[in-house]
Amino acid sequence: MKKELTAGEMIKIARVERGLSKWQLADKMGLSREYIKDVELDKTEIDDVTFGEFCKALGIKRKEDLV
């Protein structure tokens, strides 16, 4: 059975695929690297609006295009 990816896992995969460090993504979004790390490790829950902001920063137009 295939495990469904969490939002944090999808964000991390997309960030790495685009060759961005946590620092670069944090800077691009005006957030701290610690916050990015916590999101990617699912220590911090994010709402749909925040998820959309991550997608925009990563150049993803639709959620379906994420991973």
mmCIF file of the N, C-alpha and C atoms, coordinates in Angstrom:
data_MODEL
# 
_entry.id   MODEL 
# 
loop_
_atom_site.group_PDB 
_atom_site.id 
_atom_site.type_symbol 
_atom_site.label_atom_id 
_atom_site.label_alt_id 
_atom_site.label_comp_id 
_atom_site.label_asym_id 
_atom_site.label_entity_id 
_atom_site.label_seq_id 
_atom_site.pdbx_PDB_ins_code 
_atom_site.Cartn_x 
_atom_site.Cartn_y 
_atom_site.Cartn_z 
_atom_site.occupancy 
_atom_site.B_iso_or_equiv 
_atom_site.pdbx_formal_charge 
_atom_site.auth_seq_id 
_atom_site.auth_comp_id 
_atom_site.auth_asym_id 
_atom_site.auth_atom_id 
_atom_site.pdbx_PDB_model_num 
ATOM 1   N N  . MET A 1 1  ? 0.839  -1.176 0.000   1.00 0.00 ? 1  MET A N  1 
ATOM 2   C CA . MET A 1 1  ? 0.000  0.000  0.000   1.00 0.00 ? 1  MET A CA 1 
ATOM 3   C C  . MET A 1 1  ? 0.887  1.243  0.000   1.00 0.00 ? 1  MET A C  1 
ATOM 4   N N  . LYS A 1 2  ? 0.597  2.168  -0.888  1.00 0.00 ? 2  LYS A N  1 
ATOM 5   C CA . LYS A 1 2  ? 1.395  3.377  -1.041  1.00 0.00 ? 2  LYS A CA 1 
ATOM 6   C C  . LYS A 1 2  ? 0.962  4.423  -0.013  1.00 0.00 ? 2  LYS A C  1 
ATOM 7   N N  . LYS A 1 3  ? 1.958  4.979  0.690   1.00 0.00 ? 3  LYS A N  1 
ATOM 8   C CA . LYS A 1 3  ? 1.692  6.013  1.687   1.00 0.00 ? 3  LYS A CA 1 
ATOM 9   C C  . LYS A 1 3  ? 1.465  7.346  0.985   1.00 0.00 ? 3  LYS A C  1 
ATOM 10  N N  . GLU A 1 4  ? 0.424  8.049  1.392   1.00 0.00 ? 4  GLU A N  1 
ATOM 11  C CA . GLU A 1 4  ? 0.166  9.374  0.838   1.00 0.00 ? 4  GLU A CA 1 
ATOM 12  C C  . GLU A 1 4  ? 1.134  10.373 1.473   1.00 0.00 ? 4  GLU A C  1 
ATOM 13  N N  . LEU A 1 5  ? 1.714  11.227 0.651   1.00 0.00 ? 5  LEU A N  1 
ATOM 14  C CA . LEU A 1 5  ? 2.680  12.210 1.144   1.00 0.00 ? 5  LEU A CA 1 
ATOM 15  C C  . LEU A 1 5  ? 1.972  13.318 1.922   1.00 0.00 ? 5  LEU A C  1 
ATOM 16  N N  . THR A 1 6  ? 2.632  13.809 2.948   1.00 0.00 ? 6  THR A N  1 
ATOM 17  C CA . THR A 1 6  ? 2.109  14.943 3.701   1.00 0.00 ? 6  THR A CA 1 
ATOM 18  C C  . THR A 1 6  ? 2.437  16.229 2.952   1.00 0.00 ? 6  THR A C  1 
ATOM 19  N N  . ALA A 1 7  ? 1.822  17.319 3.349   1.00 0.00 ? 7  ALA A N  1 
ATOM 20  C CA . ALA A 1 7  ? 2.115  18.613 2.732   1.00 0.00 ? 7  ALA A CA 1 
ATOM 21  C C  . ALA A 1 7  ? 3.594  18.945 2.894   1.00 0.00 ? 7  ALA A C  1 
ATOM 22  N N  . GLY A 1 8  ? 4.130  18.700 4.076   1.00 0.00 ? 8  GLY A N  1 
ATOM 23  C CA . GLY A 1 8  ? 5.544  18.982 4.324   1.00 0.00 ? 8  GLY A CA 1 
ATOM 24  C C  . GLY A 1 8  ? 6.468  18.174 3.429   1.00 0.00 ? 8  GLY A C  1 
ATOM 25  N N  . GLU A 1 9  ? 6.145  16.901 3.245   1.00 0.00 ? 9  GLU A N  1 
ATOM 26  C CA . GLU A 1 9  ? 6.958  16.051 2.377   1.00 0.00 ? 9  GLU A CA 1 
ATOM 27  C C  . GLU A 1 9  ? 6.900  16.526 0.929   1.00 0.00 ? 9  GLU A C  1 
ATOM 28  N N  . MET A 1 10 ? 5.707  16.926 0.486   1.00 0.00 ? 10 MET A N  1 
ATOM 29  C CA . MET A 1 10 ? 5.566  17.418 -0.890  1.00 0.00 ? 10 MET A CA 1 
ATOM 30  C C  . MET A 1 10 ? 6.365  18.705 -1.093  1.00 0.00 ? 10 MET A C  1 
ATOM 31  N N  . ILE A 1 11 ? 6.319  19.588 -0.108  1.00 0.00 ? 11 ILE A N  1 
ATOM 32  C CA . ILE A 1 11 ? 7.058  20.849 -0.200  1.00 0.00 ? 11 ILE A CA 1 
ATOM 33  C C  . ILE A 1 11 ? 8.560  20.579 -0.245  1.00 0.00 ? 11 ILE A C  1 
ATOM 34  N N  . LYS A 1 12 ? 9.034  19.683 0.601   1.00 0.00 ? 12 LYS A N  1 
ATOM 35  C CA . LYS A 1 12 ? 10.468 19.371 0.618   1.00 0.00 ? 12 LYS A CA 1 
ATOM 36  C C  . LYS A 1 12 ? 10.920 18.783 -0.714  1.00 0.00 ? 12 LYS A C  1 
ATOM 37  N N  . ILE A 1 13 ? 10.163 17.838 -1.240  1.00 0.00 ? 13 ILE A N  1 
ATOM 38  C CA . ILE A 1 13 ? 10.515 17.214 -2.518  1.00 0.00 ? 13 ILE A CA 1 
ATOM 39  C C  . ILE A 1 13 ? 10.570 18.273 -3.615  1.00 0.00 ? 13 ILE A C  1 
ATOM 40  N N  . ALA A 1 14 ? 9.563  19.142 -3.664  1.00 0.00 ? 14 ALA A N  1 
ATOM 41  C CA . ALA A 1 14 ? 9.527  20.182 -4.696  1.00 0.00 ? 14 ALA A CA 1 
ATOM 42  C C  . ALA A 1 14 ? 10.700 21.147 -4.536  1.00 0.00 ? 14 ALA A C  1 
ATOM 43  N N  . ARG A 1 15 ? 11.031 21.502 -3.302  1.00 0.00 ? 15 ARG A N  1 
ATOM 44  C CA . ARG A 1 15 ? 12.158 22.410 -3.049  1.00 0.00 ? 15 ARG A CA 1 
ATOM 45  C C  . ARG A 1 15 ? 13.463 21.800 -3.529  1.00 0.00 ? 15 ARG A C  1 
ATOM 46  N N  . VAL A 1 16 ? 13.688 20.549 -3.171  1.00 0.00 ? 16 VAL A N  1 
ATOM 47  C CA . VAL A 1 16 ? 14.927 19.860 -3.545  1.00 0.00 ? 16 VAL A CA 1 
ATOM 48  C C  . VAL A 1 16 ? 15.004 19.685 -5.064  1.00 0.00 ? 16 VAL A C  1 
ATOM 49  N N  . GLU A 1 17 ? 13.890 19.321 -5.700  1.00 0.00 ? 17 GLU A N  1 
ATOM 50  C CA . GLU A 1 17 ? 13.868 19.158 -7.160  1.00 0.00 ? 17 GLU A CA 1 
ATOM 51  C C  . GLU A 1 17 ? 14.232 20.449 -7.880  1.00 0.00 ? 17 GLU A C  1 
ATOM 52  N N  . ARG A 1 18 ? 13.934 21.575 -7.251  1.00 0.00 ? 18 ARG A N  1 
ATOM 53  C CA . ARG A 1 18 ? 14.230 22.869 -7.862  1.00 0.00 ? 18 ARG A CA 1 
ATOM 54  C C  . ARG A 1 18 ? 15.598 23.413 -7.457  1.00 0.00 ? 18 ARG A C  1 
ATOM 55  N N  . GLY A 1 19 ? 16.314 22.622 -6.684  1.00 0.00 ? 19 GLY A N  1 
ATOM 56  C CA . GLY A 1 19 ? 17.666 22.994 -6.291  1.00 0.00 ? 19 GLY A CA 1 
ATOM 57  C C  . GLY A 1 19 ? 17.743 24.128 -5.288  1.00 0.00 ? 19 GLY A C  1 
ATOM 58  N N  . LEU A 1 20 ? 16.681 24.307 -4.523  1.00 0.00 ? 20 LEU A N  1 
ATOM 59  C CA . LEU A 1 20 ? 16.654 25.374 -3.525  1.00 0.00 ? 20 LEU A CA 1 
ATOM 60  C C  . LEU A 1 20 ? 17.022 24.843 -2.146  1.00 0.00 ? 20 LEU A C  1 
ATOM 61  N N  . SER A 1 21 ? 17.785 25.621 -1.414  1.00 0.00 ? 21 SER A N  1 
ATOM 62  C CA . SER A 1 21 ? 18.062 25.276 -0.015  1.00 0.00 ? 21 SER A CA 1 
ATOM 63  C C  . SER A 1 21 ? 16.912 25.808 0.849   1.00 0.00 ? 21 SER A C  1 
ATOM 64  N N  . LYS A 1 22 ? 16.873 25.369 2.089   1.00 0.00 ? 22 LYS A N  1 
ATOM 65  C CA . LYS A 1 22 ? 15.867 25.911 3.013   1.00 0.00 ? 22 LYS A CA 1 
ATOM 66  C C  . LYS A 1 22 ? 16.059 27.410 3.159   1.00 0.00 ? 22 LYS A C  1 
ATOM 67  N N  . TRP A 1 23 ? 17.328 27.847 3.191   1.00 0.00 ? 23 TRP A N  1 
ATOM 68  C CA . TRP A 1 23 ? 17.641 29.278 3.303   1.00 0.00 ? 23 TRP A CA 1 
ATOM 69  C C  . TRP A 1 23 ? 17.056 30.044 2.128   1.00 0.00 ? 23 TRP A C  1 
ATOM 70  N N  . GLN A 1 24 ? 17.251 29.522 0.915   1.00 0.00 ? 24 GLN A N  1 
ATOM 71  C CA . GLN A 1 24 ? 16.778 30.211 -0.287  1.00 0.00 ? 24 GLN A CA 1 
ATOM 72  C C  . GLN A 1 24 ? 15.255 30.311 -0.309  1.00 0.00 ? 24 GLN A C  1 
ATOM 73  N N  . LEU A 1 25 ? 14.587 29.217 0.036   1.00 0.00 ? 25 LEU A N  1 
ATOM 74  C CA . LEU A 1 25 ? 13.124 29.232 0.055   1.00 0.00 ? 25 LEU A CA 1 
ATOM 75  C C  . LEU A 1 25 ? 12.622 30.176 1.138   1.00 0.00 ? 25 LEU A C  1 
ATOM 76  N N  . ALA A 1 26 ? 13.242 30.131 2.307   1.00 0.00 ? 26 ALA A N  1 
ATOM 77  C CA . ALA A 1 26 ? 12.846 31.021 3.399   1.00 0.00 ? 26 ALA A CA 1 
ATOM 78  C C  . ALA A 1 26 ? 13.004 32.478 2.985   1.00 0.00 ? 26 ALA A C  1 
ATOM 79  N N  . ASP A 1 27 ? 14.112 32.801 2.351   1.00 0.00 ? 27 ASP A N  1 
ATOM 80  C CA . ASP A 1 27 ? 14.366 34.176 1.904   1.00 0.00 ? 27 ASP A CA 1 
ATOM 81  C C  . ASP A 1 27 ? 13.340 34.603 0.858   1.00 0.00 ? 27 ASP A C  1 
ATOM 82  N N  . LYS A 1 28 ? 13.058 33.708 -0.069  1.00 0.00 ? 28 LYS A N  1 
ATOM 83  C CA . LYS A 1 28 ? 12.097 33.992 -1.139  1.00 0.00 ? 28 LYS A CA 1 
ATOM 84  C C  . LYS A 1 28 ? 10.700 34.269 -0.577  1.00 0.00 ? 28 LYS A C  1 
ATOM 85  N N  . MET A 1 29 ? 10.367 33.596 0.540   1.00 0.00 ? 29 MET A N  1 
ATOM 86  C CA . MET A 1 29 ? 9.035  33.716 1.125   1.00 0.00 ? 29 MET A CA 1 
ATOM 87  C C  . MET A 1 29 ? 8.983  34.695 2.290   1.00 0.00 ? 29 MET A C  1 
ATOM 88  N N  . GLY A 1 30 ? 10.131 35.188 2.714   1.00 0.00 ? 30 GLY A N  1 
ATOM 89  C CA . GLY A 1 30 ? 10.151 36.090 3.869   1.00 0.00 ? 30 GLY A CA 1 
ATOM 90  C C  . GLY A 1 30 ? 9.878  35.372 5.174   1.00 0.00 ? 30 GLY A C  1 
ATOM 91  N N  . LEU A 1 31 ? 10.307 34.123 5.249   1.00 0.00 ? 31 LEU A N  1 
ATOM 92  C CA . LEU A 1 31 ? 10.096 33.290 6.438   1.00 0.00 ? 31 LEU A CA 1 
ATOM 93  C C  . LEU A 1 31 ? 11.443 32.851 7.004   1.00 0.00 ? 31 LEU A C  1 
ATOM 94  N N  . SER A 1 32 ? 11.424 32.277 8.190   1.00 0.00 ? 32 SER A N  1 
ATOM 95  C CA . SER A 1 32 ? 12.667 31.771 8.775   1.00 0.00 ? 32 SER A CA 1 
ATOM 96  C C  . SER A 1 32 ? 12.954 30.360 8.268   1.00 0.00 ? 32 SER A C  1 
ATOM 97  N N  . ARG A 1 33 ? 14.237 30.004 8.270   1.00 0.00 ? 33 ARG A N  1 
ATOM 98  C CA . ARG A 1 33 ? 14.631 28.649 7.874   1.00 0.00 ? 33 ARG A CA 1 
ATOM 99  C C  . ARG A 1 33 ? 14.045 27.642 8.854   1.00 0.00 ? 33 ARG A C  1 
ATOM 100 N N  . GLU A 1 34 ? 13.951 28.018 10.124  1.00 0.00 ? 34 GLU A N  1 
ATOM 101 C CA . GLU A 1 34 ? 13.374 27.128 11.143  1.00 0.00 ? 34 GLU A CA 1 
ATOM 102 C C  . GLU A 1 34 ? 11.922 26.798 10.812  1.00 0.00 ? 34 GLU A C  1 
ATOM 103 N N  . TYR A 1 35 ? 11.167 27.801 10.358  1.00 0.00 ? 35 TYR A N  1 
ATOM 104 C CA . TYR A 1 35 ? 9.771  27.574 9.993   1.00 0.00 ? 35 TYR A CA 1 
ATOM 105 C C  . TYR A 1 35 ? 9.683  26.611 8.812   1.00 0.00 ? 35 TYR A C  1 
ATOM 106 N N  . ILE A 1 36 ? 10.530 26.825 7.802   1.00 0.00 ? 36 ILE A N  1 
ATOM 107 C CA . ILE A 1 36 ? 10.557 25.931 6.638   1.00 0.00 ? 36 ILE A CA 1 
ATOM 108 C C  . ILE A 1 36 ? 10.854 24.507 7.097   1.00 0.00 ? 36 ILE A C  1 
ATOM 109 N N  . LYS A 1 37 ? 11.859 24.353 7.969   1.00 0.00 ? 37 LYS A N  1 
ATOM 110 C CA . LYS A 1 37 ? 12.234 23.039 8.475   1.00 0.00 ? 37 LYS A CA 1 
ATOM 111 C C  . LYS A 1 37 ? 11.054 22.393 9.210   1.00 0.00 ? 37 LYS A C  1 
ATOM 112 N N  . ASP A 1 38 ? 10.385 23.161 10.063  1.00 0.00 ? 38 ASP A N  1 
ATOM 113 C CA . ASP A 1 38 ? 9.257  22.623 10.822  1.00 0.00 ? 38 ASP A CA 1 
ATOM 114 C C  . ASP A 1 38 ? 8.103  22.214 9.917   1.00 0.00 ? 38 ASP A C  1 
ATOM 115 N N  . VAL A 1 39 ? 7.865  22.984 8.854   1.00 0.00 ? 39 VAL A N  1 
ATOM 116 C CA . VAL A 1 39 ? 6.814  22.624 7.898   1.00 0.00 ? 39 VAL A CA 1 
ATOM 117 C C  . VAL A 1 39 ? 7.190  21.322 7.193   1.00 0.00 ? 39 VAL A C  1 
ATOM 118 N N  . GLU A 1 40 ? 8.430  21.238 6.714   1.00 0.00 ? 40 GLU A N  1 
ATOM 119 C CA . GLU A 1 40 ? 8.859  20.044 5.981   1.00 0.00 ? 40 GLU A CA 1 
ATOM 120 C C  . GLU A 1 40 ? 8.847  18.791 6.859   1.00 0.00 ? 40 GLU A C  1 
ATOM 121 N N  . LEU A 1 41 ? 9.082  18.957 8.150   1.00 0.00 ? 41 LEU A N  1 
ATOM 122 C CA . LEU A 1 41 ? 9.067  17.819 9.079   1.00 0.00 ? 41 LEU A CA 1 
ATOM 123 C C  . LEU A 1 41 ? 7.684  17.590 9.685   1.00 0.00 ? 41 LEU A C  1 
ATOM 124 N N  . ASP A 1 42 ? 6.696  18.351 9.216   1.00 0.00 ? 42 ASP A N  1 
ATOM 125 C CA . ASP A 1 42 ? 5.311  18.259 9.700   1.00 0.00 ? 42 ASP A CA 1 
ATOM 126 C C  . ASP A 1 42 ? 5.190  18.537 11.192  1.00 0.00 ? 42 ASP A C  1 
ATOM 127 N N  . LYS A 1 43 ? 6.079  19.372 11.706  1.00 0.00 ? 43 LYS A N  1 
ATOM 128 C CA . LYS A 1 43 ? 5.987  19.816 13.101  1.00 0.00 ? 43 LYS A CA 1 
ATOM 129 C C  . LYS A 1 43 ? 5.067  21.022 13.220  1.00 0.00 ? 43 LYS A C  1 
ATOM 130 N N  . THR A 1 44 ? 4.829  21.681 12.085  1.00 0.00 ? 44 THR A N  1 
ATOM 131 C CA . THR A 1 44 ? 3.942  22.840 12.021  1.00 0.00 ? 44 THR A CA 1 
ATOM 132 C C  . THR A 1 44 ? 2.909  22.575 10.944  1.00 0.00 ? 44 THR A C  1 
ATOM 133 N N  . GLU A 1 45 ? 1.643  22.665 11.308  1.00 0.00 ? 45 GLU A N  1 
ATOM 134 C CA . GLU A 1 45 ? 0.582  22.490 10.318  1.00 0.00 ? 45 GLU A CA 1 
ATOM 135 C C  . GLU A 1 45 ? 0.394  23.790 9.550   1.00 0.00 ? 45 GLU A C  1 
ATOM 136 N N  . ILE A 1 46 ? 0.073  23.659 8.273   1.00 0.00 ? 46 ILE A N  1 
ATOM 137 C CA . ILE A 1 46 ? -0.196 24.838 7.453   1.00 0.00 ? 46 ILE A CA 1 
ATOM 138 C C  . ILE A 1 46 ? -1.587 24.730 6.849   1.00 0.00 ? 46 ILE A C  1 
ATOM 139 N N  . ASP A 1 47 ? -2.207 25.881 6.652   1.00 0.00 ? 47 ASP A N  1 
ATOM 140 C CA . ASP A 1 47 ? -3.537 25.886 6.041   1.00 0.00 ? 47 ASP A CA 1 
ATOM 141 C C  . ASP A 1 47 ? -3.413 25.949 4.514   1.00 0.00 ? 47 ASP A C  1 
ATOM 142 N N  . ASP A 1 48 ? -4.546 25.936 3.851   1.00 0.00 ? 48 ASP A N  1 
ATOM 143 C CA . ASP A 1 48 ? -4.544 25.923 2.380   1.00 0.00 ? 48 ASP A CA 1 
ATOM 144 C C  . ASP A 1 48 ? -3.921 27.192 1.792   1.00 0.00 ? 48 ASP A C  1 
ATOM 145 N N  . VAL A 1 49 ? -4.126 28.322 2.453   1.00 0.00 ? 49 VAL A N  1 
ATOM 146 C CA . VAL A 1 49 ? -3.566 29.581 1.951   1.00 0.00 ? 49 VAL A CA 1 
ATOM 147 C C  . VAL A 1 49 ? -2.038 29.526 2.007   1.00 0.00 ? 49 VAL A C  1 
ATOM 148 N N  . THR A 1 50 ? -1.504 29.077 3.125   1.00 0.00 ? 50 THR A N  1 
ATOM 149 C CA . THR A 1 50 ? -0.051 28.969 3.276   1.00 0.00 ? 50 THR A CA 1 
ATOM 150 C C  . THR A 1 50 ? 0.513  27.948 2.302   1.00 0.00 ? 50 THR A C  1 
ATOM 151 N N  . PHE A 1 51 ? -0.183 26.836 2.131   1.00 0.00 ? 51 PHE A N  1 
ATOM 152 C CA . PHE A 1 51 ? 0.251  25.828 1.165   1.00 0.00 ? 51 PHE A CA 1 
ATOM 153 C C  . PHE A 1 51 ? 0.323  26.445 -0.228  1.00 0.00 ? 51 PHE A C  1 
ATOM 154 N N  . GLY A 1 52 ? -0.679 27.263 -0.563  1.00 0.00 ? 52 GLY A N  1 
ATOM 155 C CA . GLY A 1 52 ? -0.683 27.951 -1.850  1.00 0.00 ? 52 GLY A CA 1 
ATOM 156 C C  . GLY A 1 52 ? 0.495  28.905 -1.998  1.00 0.00 ? 52 GLY A C  1 
ATOM 157 N N  . GLU A 1 53 ? 0.884  29.558 -0.902  1.00 0.00 ? 53 GLU A N  1 
ATOM 158 C CA . GLU A 1 53 ? 2.040  30.463 -0.930  1.00 0.00 ? 53 GLU A CA 1 
ATOM 159 C C  . GLU A 1 53 ? 3.332  29.679 -1.177  1.00 0.00 ? 53 GLU A C  1 
ATOM 160 N N  . PHE A 1 54 ? 3.440  28.494 -0.577  1.00 0.00 ? 54 PHE A N  1 
ATOM 161 C CA . PHE A 1 54 ? 4.599  27.634 -0.842  1.00 0.00 ? 54 PHE A CA 1 
ATOM 162 C C  . PHE A 1 54 ? 4.619  27.232 -2.311  1.00 0.00 ? 54 PHE A C  1 
ATOM 163 N N  . CYS A 1 55 ? 3.459  26.840 -2.842  1.00 0.00 ? 55 CYS A N  1 
ATOM 164 C CA . CYS A 1 55 ? 3.392  26.441 -4.250  1.00 0.00 ? 55 CYS A CA 1 
ATOM 165 C C  . CYS A 1 55 ? 3.815  27.588 -5.157  1.00 0.00 ? 55 CYS A C  1 
ATOM 166 N N  . LYS A 1 56 ? 3.330  28.776 -4.873  1.00 0.00 ? 56 LYS A N  1 
ATOM 167 C CA . LYS A 1 56 ? 3.683  29.946 -5.681  1.00 0.00 ? 56 LYS A CA 1 
ATOM 168 C C  . LYS A 1 56 ? 5.190  30.196 -5.626  1.00 0.00 ? 56 LYS A C  1 
ATOM 169 N N  . ALA A 1 57 ? 5.772  30.139 -4.439  1.00 0.00 ? 57 ALA A N  1 
ATOM 170 C CA . ALA A 1 57 ? 7.215  30.369 -4.285  1.00 0.00 ? 57 ALA A CA 1 
ATOM 171 C C  . ALA A 1 57 ? 8.030  29.313 -5.013  1.00 0.00 ? 57 ALA A C  1 
ATOM 172 N N  . LEU A 1 58 ? 7.468  28.115 -5.134  1.00 0.00 ? 58 LEU A N  1 
ATOM 173 C CA . LEU A 1 58 ? 8.166  27.017 -5.806  1.00 0.00 ? 58 LEU A CA 1 
ATOM 174 C C  . LEU A 1 58 ? 7.832  26.947 -7.302  1.00 0.00 ? 58 LEU A C  1 
ATOM 175 N N  . GLY A 1 59 ? 7.020  27.880 -7.779  1.00 0.00 ? 59 GLY A N  1 
ATOM 176 C CA . GLY A 1 59 ? 6.677  27.917 -9.199  1.00 0.00 ? 59 GLY A CA 1 
ATOM 177 C C  . GLY A 1 59 ? 5.688  26.851 -9.609  1.00 0.00 ? 59 GLY A C  1 
ATOM 178 N N  . ILE A 1 60 ? 4.848  26.439 -8.675  1.00 0.00 ? 60 ILE A N  1 
ATOM 179 C CA . ILE A 1 60 ? 3.856  25.397 -8.954  1.00 0.00 ? 60 ILE A CA 1 
ATOM 180 C C  . ILE A 1 60 ? 2.502  26.065 -9.126  1.00 0.00 ? 60 ILE A C  1 
ATOM 181 N N  . LYS A 1 61 ? 1.899  25.865 -10.280 1.00 0.00 ? 61 LYS A N  1 
ATOM 182 C CA . LYS A 1 61 ? 0.639  26.535 -10.589 1.00 0.00 ? 61 LYS A CA 1 
ATOM 183 C C  . LYS A 1 61 ? -0.573 25.832 -9.988  1.00 0.00 ? 61 LYS A C  1 
ATOM 184 N N  . ARG A 1 62 ? -0.524 24.510 -9.928  1.00 0.00 ? 62 ARG A N  1 
ATOM 185 C CA . ARG A 1 62 ? -1.659 23.745 -9.411  1.00 0.00 ? 62 ARG A CA 1 
ATOM 186 C C  . ARG A 1 62 ? -1.155 22.725 -8.396  1.00 0.00 ? 62 ARG A C  1 
ATOM 187 N N  . LYS A 1 63 ? -1.955 22.472 -7.383  1.00 0.00 ? 63 LYS A N  1 
ATOM 188 C CA . LYS A 1 63 ? -1.581 21.491 -6.369  1.00 0.00 ? 63 LYS A CA 1 
ATOM 189 C C  . LYS A 1 63 ? -1.303 20.134 -7.015  1.00 0.00 ? 63 LYS A C  1 
ATOM 190 N N  . GLU A 1 64 ? -2.027 19.816 -8.062  1.00 0.00 ? 64 GLU A N  1 
ATOM 191 C CA . GLU A 1 64 ? -1.862 18.530 -8.735  1.00 0.00 ? 64 GLU A CA 1 
ATOM 192 C C  . GLU A 1 64 ? -0.475 18.384 -9.362  1.00 0.00 ? 64 GLU A C  1 
ATOM 193 N N  . ASP A 1 65 ? 0.182  19.512 -9.627  1.00 0.00 ? 65 ASP A N  1 
ATOM 194 C CA . ASP A 1 65 ? 1.522  19.476 -10.210 1.00 0.00 ? 65 ASP A CA 1 
ATOM 195 C C  . ASP A 1 65 ? 2.599  19.218 -9.164  1.00 0.00 ? 65 ASP A C  1 
ATOM 196 N N  . LEU A 1 66 ? 2.211  19.213 -7.916  1.00 0.00 ? 66 LEU A N  1 
ATOM 197 C CA . LEU A 1 66 ? 3.161  19.014 -6.830  1.00 0.00 ? 66 LEU A CA 1 
ATOM 198 C C  . LEU A 1 66 ? 3.362  17.521 -6.621  1.00 0.00 ? 66 LEU A C  1 
ATOM 199 N N  . VAL A 1 67 ? 4.534  17.048 -6.952  1.00 0.00 ? 67 VAL A N  1 
ATOM 200 C CA . VAL A 1 67 ? 4.960  15.644 -6.836  1.00 0.00 ? 67 VAL A CA 1 
ATOM 201 C C  . VAL A 1 67 ? 4.096  14.712 -7.593  1.00 0.00 ? 67 VAL A C  1 
# 
